[in-house]
Amino acid sequence: MTAERIFRAMFVLYLAVFVLYLFLPMIIMGAAAFNESRFPTVIPWQGTTLEWFRAMWADAAMWQSLWTSVLIAVAVVVIVVPVGTAAALVLTSLHARARGVAYALMVSPLLTPGVVIGISTLILWRQLGVGGGVFLIVLAQSTFIISYVMLMVMARLQRFDRTQEEAALGLGASRVMVFRRVLLPFLRPALLASAGLAVLQSIENYNTTLFVRGFETPLTVFIATKVRTGLTPAVNALALIIIVATVIGALAFEIARRRRAASPSG
């Protein structure tokens, strides 16, 4: 009994340290948005203010960079979700030996440094007369984000019962109808999750984006420039709003998922 109590105490301590390690940087970052200091810090605390939220709303360059990042993320999702899903479907239909080779080829962008992807994309398209900008950012980011989508869809496909397809085909359904009515609804959770991951990966990417951005300034490049020229807590205010919106969205999605699972028709 004593050993069990010690184990539980150690587990609770480890969990508390892990959660603290995970959330403490975000808590400090969010608290800095309310400090009167002109630098993003909580020590020393110079007083509570909402000035940096007003500065954030008034910073047109920051909002333009955020809008650019959102447009890029949407374009990336439009590309990577269908292409990554198609890649997962192809891989699951191949024989073991061919699957291993194709899998290694499709996952290789994840192992390639972002700097290499950015430079190689820029060099290739410059030979074709295309300079840096939103177009190249989308293509460069899609190169490795597709692999994330493929892996998530493949994980979902491993739980799919192929007899459902066979039964639908046996009842006269076409391949397209089987995909739309049987396979696609089954893959919907993975598709939504991969789309969300693609958005996050696109918005937070810096190494690849830096080399192909041209004259565009996505949010990560804007923040990096601010770090060199003078960062203010207005960036913390924007980050706090993004974190709160993300948490609310995740909670809403989870509540909706549980309600669907608990409903008789779900």
C-alpha positions, 0 to 999 in steps of 0.5 A: 500500500505504501509503495502504491501511494508513493507511485501515485504521489510521484505520478501526480507530481510528474503530471503537475510539473509537466502541465506547468512546463507546458503552460507556464510560458503561455501564462507568462506571455499572456500576463505580459500583455497586461504589464505597463512595461514597454518590453514583453516581460512580467518582471518587474510588474509596472502596473496593469493596463490594456494599452497594448490591446489598443496598440494591437488594434491600431497596428495595421501592419500586424493585422495585414501580416495576420491576414496574409498568414490566414490567406496562405493557410487557407490555400495550403489546406485547399491543396494538402487535404485532398492531395494528402488524402489521395496519397494515403488512399494510394499507399494503403492500396499498394503491396508491402514492398511498393508501399515501403518505398512510396511511404519513405518517399512521401515522408521524406519532406518531413525529414528535410530541413525547412531551409532546404525546402525554402531555398530549393523551391525558390531556385526551381521557380525562379528558373521558370520566371516566378519570384517569391510571394504568396504562391511560392509560400503556399507551394513550399509549405504544402511540400511537407504539410502534405505528409502530416495529412497523409499520416493522419488519414492513413492512421484513420484508414487502418481502422476502416472495415473494407467489407463495408465497401464490398457490401456497397459495391455488391448492392450496385453502388459505384466507386464514386458513390462508395467514396462519397457515402461510405469512405468520406464520412468515415474519414471526416474526423481525420480530415478535419483534424488534418485541416486544423493541423495544416492551418497551425503548421502553415501559420507558425512556419518560419524557416521555409517561409522566410526564403520564398516570401518575396515582398510579403510579410506573414505573421511569423516574419513580422514578429521576427522583424519586430524582435530585431527592431523592437518588440512590444507587448502588442504582439503578446496581446495578439498571441493571447487572443489567438490562444484563447480563440484556439482553446474555445474552438477546441472545447467547442469541437470536443463538446459537439463531438461528445454530443454526437457520440451520445445521441442515438443517431450518432 
